[in-house]
Every structure is written in structure tokens, then in C-alpha cells.
Amino acid sequence: MRHLFRRLDGWLFALLLLLGCAAIGYLGTRHVHVADWTANGRISLSPASRAVLAGLDGPVEVVSYANPQGDLRQTIAGFLQRYQMVKPDISLRFVDPQLDPAKMRELGITVDGALILHYHGHEQRLDELSERSLTNALERLQRGNDRIVAFVTGDDERRADGQANADMGTFMAQLESRGMRAVPLNFSQVNAVPEHTDLVVLASPGMPLAPGAVQALVNYVRDGGNLLWLTEPANDDLGLKPLADVLGVRVLPGVLVDGSGSALGLHDPRMIALGSYPPQAITRGFQLTTLFPQVSALAEVARTGWSVHAFLRSTPQSWTEFQPIDNTKSSDIRFDADAGELKGPLDFGFALSRLSPSPDKSEQRAVVIGDGDFLSNTYLGNGGNRALGERVFDWLLGDDKLVDVPPRGAPDRLLEISQGELNVLSFGFLFGLPLLLLLIGGVIVWRRRRR
């Protein structure tokens, strides 16, 4: 009888165990609980990201242009799963970029795994996979209001809607999908920048501006307006000195050349390729290579109350060349200090900021870049040109104040040991541990035989 009860206890325990497992499985399908035990909570979304997701009132579609080979798609899906757990109506769709290369060029897809986010008719493009970049893109989508970007026209500037090689139609079409609206600004028709203009762009004028147009731009800057000024070599005599004086910058004569470009396969010394950048909000975390076809060096010449930071700088092998360059013939240009040429590194991109004179704004911003070709239809697809241009516009429009999510890594990902310690560990695992196991086994066998 006692033996029967023991068998019944065993069967009852097994039954209860199965019922318990079934109950846990059922509850697991009805309720979700996630516990993050990692250091710094690095697999959980930050409170700032959760707040942004809570403000989105509709579905978000994420399209990833990632090759099916490798683990990239799995990595992207796993990363977005953290967002989908907070907001289930975030969908993910993959597109193989190799199936339609022409479409990829049209979309400006240059990085394997690039993401395009769609929300309420607007879209954001991402080339890096991080919580900070994705959360900021979602917040820009949430904002939704179009920003008015006025392009100065009438003096042979680059057209915001043009399709010629030198125009910026492709770039601005992509910015319009991100909530920016380009409008023409012709000072022969108006004598001042219209109100509610968020940014004025002076894109490489080819002819001298009328004094009234220059004065209108000076007044706009003095009143607190944000400005992007793209200048070019040999464009230092277009009547824009009053504007340069207000900003406290000077366009240096000559064209910037760099002899180190030949290592990258650049045959034109006027092609400036950058892979590293001075620290500034525009270039923080930016690691893509950019290409600038013809560049004017810039200099800060006066303290005018602006906080000036260089974010584009040439290499020490560069200089300002005064002699004309013809790529159809062999070139023997060389640095000539006696002629007044300046040796690099030289700055050609300035980011300026100050307290806004306007009571409606807290900060005024301006950017001066010694080249406009890098955003043209011809060169936009080179490396990170488009991504850098988007960062410039975002900074000028104040979008750098979006969510700042610091990277959260594991504190123990690296094991630092000396070569001697590595040799000891290797000897221990190869010889010490097997000998220890043999010794323990021998002791166990000896003790059993003595019984």
C-alpha cells in the first residue's frame, strides 16, 4: 500500500508540473513582461524615447534597404523590436537594394541597411542604427510642420527646384519630404525677407548682387534671421562684403587644393575629400566621407558677438592655389608662400551662433561653407554629402535640440590582460584543467575500490 502511494505521489507531481508549465505558457501568450538585467539597461529604451513614441498617434512604416545576405536584416529587426514593444503599430519592411540600383540612386541610398521612416505623409532617412538617431527622426516626424526655406534667386544662384547639374533640386526634393518647403526669394520683387521665414539660403551667386539685396540680407541677419551662405572660389567680388562683415568672416582668395587626394584616386587637386571633422554639433558622430569639388577657404576676421566654430577643415597637405588649373594638361602646381598662398590645414565651413536679437527666438544661427557643389545634383550622391547637408539644415533650423540619448554600452566588454597572463590561462585550460579532472577521477575511483 505504501508503494502504491509513492507511485501516486510521483504521478501527481508530474501532472502538477505539466499543469504549471501549461499555465505559464498560457499567461505568456496573454501578458508580456520584459526584464532588462544588462548593465546600464542598454537593451531597453530610454524614458525620452518612450515619451516620443507616446506622442505618435498613428502607424509608422519603416523600410530598410538592406541586402538579404548576412545578418544585417536580423540586426535591424532586433533593434526595432524594442520600439515595437512600446508601439506595436511600427511596421518593418525590407527591400533588396540590388534589385533596382537606379531607384536606389534616385532615393539617395548609399549605405547598406539605410532606413526610411514614413509617418502621416512625411518621411525621414537614417544611415546609422542607434537609439539617438531613430528617436530624433521620430520626433521630427511628429513635429510635422513645414519649415519655410527661402532661396535667394535672380543672381545666377543654384536653383532649389532645378534639375541642371549645378542646381540643388534633388537635395531639396528629399528635404521637402522631411518637412521643409523651399520658396524663391527675389529681391527685385521684394525689398525684405518675408516674415515667418525659417531660413534664407544664398547658394553660390554667379553675379554681383544689387546693393538693395545685400542690404536686405544684412538687415535680415541683424534682426536675428538664420542664414546659409554657400560661396565659391573667385566669388569674392560680388558685393557681399557687408554681409561678410556682419558675420565676421572672410572668403580667402584662390582655390583650395590638396595633394593627398591622389591616394583616394582623385586626379583633380581641387577635389577635397574629408573623412574626419572638427568637433561641432553638425558633425558630432558623423563618420562618412564627403567630397567637395571646388572650395574657398574661410577665415574669421572680426569678433562680432558670434560664437564661431569650424566644422570643415582641410588636411595639412592643402593650400590656397592662385594659379589656374587645367585638368586636360599636366599640372605642376606647388605651394608658393611668396605669392601669398596659405598653407593648410584651412577651414572652409563655419557654424555661427549667438543670442538672437529677435525677442521671438532664443538663438540665431548661420553657416558659411566655401563650396556649394557638394549639394548639387552632380555630387550629391558622393559618400556622405547628402547626410552632411541634412545635418547642416537640421542645425540651422534648431533640430539639434532633439532627444539626446547617450550611448549605453556594457562596462565589461573588453578583457585587458598581459601576454604573460594570457599564457598562464592558455596553459591552465590546455593542461592544468585536464590534469585536475584526471586527478579528481582517480581519487573517486580509489575511494570506491576501498569500500
N, C-alpha and C positions, 0 to 999 in steps of 0.2 A: 504494500500500500504506500509506504514511504517512497519507494522507487517511482510509483506512478505519479505522485505529487511532484516529484523532482522533474519528471518529464513534462508535466503540465506547466510547471513554472517556466521551463525553458521555452516551450511553445508560446506561452502568454507573453513572455518578454520579447520574443521575436515579433509577435503580432503588434505589440505596442510600439516597438521600434519602427516597424513599417508604417504604422498609422502616423507616428510622429513625423517621419520623413515626408509622407504624403501631405500632411498638414503644412509643413514648412514650404514644400513646393507650391502648394495652392496659394498660400499667403504671399509667396514670392511673385506670383503672376498678378496679384491684385494690388500689391503695395511695393513701392521701390524705396530702398534705403541704401545710401552710399556712405561709406566711412572712408575718409582720407587720412591714412596714418603716415603719409610721407612727410619728410622734413620740409618745413615752410609751406606745407599744403600745396605743393607745386602741381598737383593734378586737379585741383579744384579752382573754379572761377572766383575771382576776387569780388568783394562786395560792389565795387564800381561797375564791373562787367554785368553783374546781376541787375543792378539798377538800370543800366542801359537796355537790357533785354526786357525788363518790366515795362519800359516806356514804348516798346514797339507794339502797335495794335493790329498787326496783320502778319501774314506769312512772309517769310524771307526765303528766296531761292538762291542757292549757292551753286555756281557752275565752276567746276575745276577742270582746267585744261592740262591734264597730267597723262603721261604715257602709261599704258597698261602694264608695261614691263617693270619689274622691280617692286618695291614695297612702298612707293610714294603714295599711291592711292589709299593704301591701308593706313598710312600715317596720317593723311589728311582726314580720312573718315574718323579715325580715333580721336583726332584733335577736335573736330566739330561735334563729336558726341557729347562733350562737356557742355556745349551750348544747347544742343538738342534736349538734354535732360532738363534744362531750365525752361527752354522754349521749344516745345515739341513740333511746332509748325515751321521749323527751319528745315528745308529740304536740301539734299545734296545730289548733284548730277555730274557725272564725269563725261568729258569729251576728249577723244584722242586727237591731239593737235597734228599728228602726222597724216590724218585723213584729208585735211584741207589746208595746206600751208598758205595759200593765198588769203583765205579767211583769217588765219592767224595773224598775218601781216596787217590786214585791214583792222583787226581788233587791237593791234599793238601788243600781241602776246609774244614775249621774248624769253620768258622764264618757264621752265617745265614745272607744272604744278600751280601756275598762276590762277587766282580766283577772281571771279566777277560776281558781286552780290547784287541782287535785284530786289527792290522794295518800293511799291507804290509808284512805279514808273521811273524811278531813279536807279542808278547803279553806281557801284564803287568797285575799283580794281585793286587787287592786292598781289604783290610779288613776293612777300615774305609771310611765313606762317608763325605768328606769335599772337599772344592774347592782346597785347597792346595795339597792334596794327588792326586786328579784326574788330576789336571793341570800338576803336576810333572810327573805323569805316561804318560800323552800325550806327554810331552816333551821328555821323554826317548824313547818313540816310534818314535818320529820324528827324533831323532838322528840316530837311526838305525845301526850305525857302530858297528861291533862286537868288544868287548874288549877281549884281549888275557890274560887269566889267566893260569899261569904255575904252575902245581902241582909237587912238588919235589917227585921223585919216586926212588926206589931201596934200601930203608932202612926200609921196612915194614911200610910205611906210609899208611894212608887211601887213597884208590883209588878214583879218581874223576869219573870214569865210572864203578866202581864195584857195584855189587848187593848184596854183603855179608852184614851181619848185621852191621859191623863196618865201611863199606865204605860210600861214600857220593854221590853215583850215582843218587839217587832220587833227592837230592837237586840240584846237578849240572845240571840235565836234565831240571829242572824248570828254572834255571838261564840262560841256553842256549836259552830258548825261550824268554828271556828278553834281548838278545843281548850280552851275554858273552860266550866265547868259551874256554873250558878247553883243555890244551895241557900238555903232560907229560914232565918233566924236570929231566933227569937222568944225574948226574954229572960224571958217569963212561963213558959217551959218549961225553959230552961237558965239557969244563973247565970254562965256564962262562955263565951267564944268557943271552939268546939271546936278541938282540935289539928289540924294538917295543913290548916288554912285558909290559903290563899294571900293572900286579900284580903277585907276587910269593906267593904261599901258601905252608907252611910247616905244614902238617896235621898229627900230633901225630906220629912221627917216633918211631919205636919199637926197633931199633938197633942203635948203635953209628954211626954217620956219619963220613965219611973219612975226614981227615984234609983238603984235597983239596976242598971237597964240602962245608965245613964250611967256608973256606976262600973265596970261590966264593960267598956265601951268604953275608958274611961281606963286600966284595967289592961292591956287588950289592946295599946294604943298604948305604954304604958310598958314592956311586955315585948318590944317590937320588931315588932309586927304592922303590916302595910301597910293603909292606910285611904283610902277615897274618900268625901268628905263633900260632898254636894250640898245647898246651903241655898237659901232663897228669901227675898224681901222679906217683912217682917212676921213672920218666923220666928225672931226674936232672943230670944224669951222662951219657950223650950221646955225649960228646964232643962239646956241643953247648955253652959253657961259653963265647967264643969270640963273638958270636952273641948276647948273653945277655948283654955283656959289652958294645957293640956298642949302644944298645938300652937303657942301663942304668936301666935294670930290673933284678930281681932275682926270680927264682922259689923256693918257700919255701918248705921245706921237710914236709912229711906227707900228709894225705888226709883230705880235709875239710869235717867236719861232722856238722850236725845241728839237735839239739834235737827238734826244733819246727816243723819239718816236719811231726811228728806223728799226729798233728792236721789236716793235709791235707790227712791223710791216707797213708803216705809214711812210710813203715816199714824198709826201708834201711836208716840209718842215713847219708849215703854218698850222698843220693839224695838231691840236693839243689834246692828248689823252690823259685823263685823270683816273686814278684808282683809289686815291686817299684824299681826304679833305680836312681842312681845319675844323676844329670843333665849333659847332653852332647849331641852333635849333633846327635849321633846314637840313643839315647833313648828319644829324645825330643818328647813329646806327646805319647810315647809308654806306653800302659796300659795293655798289655796282660801278662798272667802268663807264665813263662818259666821254664823248668826243665833241670837241669844239673846233670847227673848220678854220675860222679866221678870227683872231682875238686881239682886242685892245687891252693893254694893261691899264690899271687904275691906280690912283694914289689918293690918300686922304691928305688934304692940304690945309684945312682950317677946322678949328673947333667951333662948331655952331650949335652946340647943345644936343647933337645927335650922339647916340651910342653906336659906334661903327664896329662891325665885326666882319672880317674877311671869311668867306666860306668856299671860295675857289682860288687856288694858288698853283702856279706853275712850278716845275722842278728846278733845281739849281742849274741844270744844263740849258735853260732857256735864256733868251734875251730879247730886247726890242730891236728888230731889224729895220733899218731905214732904207736899204736898197730894194728895188723892185725884184720880185721873184717870178721867174717863168719856168713852169714845170716841164715845158716841152724841150728845154735845154738843160744841160748840166749846170748845176748851181755851185758856186764857190763862195757862198756867203760865210762870213765869220764875224765874231763879236769884235766891234770896233769902239773901244771906250773913248778914243779921241774924237769921234764923231758925235758923242753924246748918247750912245746907246747904253741901255741899262741892263745889268746882269741879273738873272733870276736868283732865287725864286721871287716872282712878282705876283701880286694879287690882281685878279680880274673879275671878282664877284664880291660886292659889298652888301651886307644886310644892315640897314639903319633903323633905329627905333628911338623914340623919345616920348615923353608925356605929351598927349595930344593937346594942341591949343584949342580944340573944339570941346565945348562942355558936354557934348553928346557921346564922346569917345574917351576911353581911358588911355589908349596908347596909339601912336601913329607909327606907321612902318613904311619903309621904302627899300627897294632893291635895285642896285645898278649892276649890270653884267656887261662885260666888254665883248659880247658876241650874241647875236640873235639867230644865227644859222642853226644852232643845236636844237631849236624847237621848230625849225622849218619842215615842210613836207618831205624834203630830201633826206634830212639827217635825223628825223625824229625817232626812227626805228633802230638807231645805233645804240647798243648797250643800254645804259640806264638814263638816256636823255629824257625820255617821256616821264619816267619816275621822278627825276630831279625837277623837271618843270612843274609837275604836280605839287611837289613839296614847296617850291617857291610860291606858287599861287596859294596853297593852303596857309603858309606862314603869313603872307601878306593879308589874307582875309581873316586871320586870327584863329585858324583851326588848329594851331599847335597847342592850344589850351584845352584840348580834349583830354580824355581819361589817360592818366599817366600810370600805367601798370608796370611796376618794376619787375624784371625777370626774377623768377624764383627757382633756383637750382638746388640740387642736393648738396649738402656740405661735405659729403664723403665720397664724391665720385672719383677722386684721384687718390691713388695709393703711392706715396712717396717713400721709397726705400733705396738704400745704397746698394752697390753691386755686391758687397760682402754679405749684406742681409739677404739679398736675392739668392746668392749661392747657398747660404745656410738653409733657406726654405726649400730650395730645389733638392738639396741632399736629404733633408728631412722627409720630403714626400717620396723620393725615389728609393731611399734605402732605410731611413730611420723608421718610418711608419710600417713598411712590410716586416721589418725585424721585430718591431714591437708586437705586431699581430701574431707572428710566429711564436714569440716568447709567451704571450698570453695563452695561445692554443696549447703549447707544450705544458704549461702549468696545469691547465684544466685536464688534459689527458693524464698527467702524472697523478693528480689528486683522485681521479676516478679509478685508476688501477690500484690505488692503495686501499680502496674500500673493500 
